[in-house]
Amino acid sequence: MGEGCSRTAKCVMIILGILFWAAAAGLMFVGVRIFQTYNEFEDIMDSPYQLIPAAIVIGAAVFMFITGLIGCCGACREHKCLLATFFTLILLILLLQITAAILGVVYKDEIKGGIETGLETAVQNYTDVKYQHTVDDIQEQFKCCGVHNYTDWEGVHWGANSTGKVPQSCCKKATIANCTGSYLTEDDRKYIHEKGCIDAVEDLFSSNLKYIAVFGAILAVIMVSLAMFCYSEGISHTLQCLVPYWR
């Protein structure tokens, strides 16, 4: 293998290795974020389906970090075995990303159904301190009230004189001083949030799954852009330089 060819191949492999480290950090952030979101609202999550794609993404991040390390070491040392391992791990990471994306789509409905069931259970059992804290946090954070709307609190006896009222966490912050929690008249409802929480919470969990797809697409664009750059610079022969490493 010529010196110029070897040098170009090394540069490309090192760039790929660095890109894989950056991508691994991004994927790890996404995976950890999903686990943190799940833990935050664990009391209303009826099923842990969302954690399956997240676990796969974290696994892919670990593989990507190792892949980047192997790519850089293999390029610097021109080690055939390490470079063969590098390309094998790239294929495995691609399969993991595809699997995570597919599972995110497959479990989408199960996740939404689990959230709705969990919220309904939490509202019905609001007197339980565990559920009370979770429901209050959700209603204050997303500026909502009840599961589908404020009328979900009708018939839920969550405290003394609670008939016809919603918890204080349903009150609008700007008018909380005048908010009694009552929803019986139109005038009373000016001080509370009327929309339900289900859409906001579902959007939060769905956005986590979208992050996986978006980050995978960005990674693919980076890799394609790098390949196009190499070709435009007239070093497409680099692939030919790398072929011997496979043998």
C-alpha angles and dihedrals in degrees: 000000000000122000094240092048092048092049093051092048090051092051093050092047092049091049090050090050093052091047090052091053091052091046091048090055091050094048091047090053091052093047094047091046090056092050091048091051090049092050091048092056098026093128092064097039108104093187137019096225093125091061092064096069089039092054090049091050092051089049090051090050091054090049091048092053091050090045092053091050092049092047093052094044093045092050095047094047097033087229111173096202094050093049092048088051089049093058092043091054091048088059091047092050090050090053091049091051092049091048092050091049092049093048090048089058095041094051096040094100093042090053093050092047091048092051093050093048091046093050092048091051091048093051093047090050097041092134088068105093091220093058094036094062092046094048093046091049092050095046093048095042097047097031093235140122130221126344102291098001142329093286089074086082091062108113093011108121103204098157148339113318090003095138110120092008140101127212119275089252087073092061120105110248093226092057102028092118090064096036116112094172092244118140099178097105133038089242091056092050091060087078099050137063108253102189120089127246100232097089094047094048093045090050090052093054094040091052089058090058090047090055089062092053094042094048091048090051092049090050091051091050091051092051093047091047090052091050091049091048091052090050094047090051090055097247098114085120085077089088089058089051090054096048094084089060089065093056 
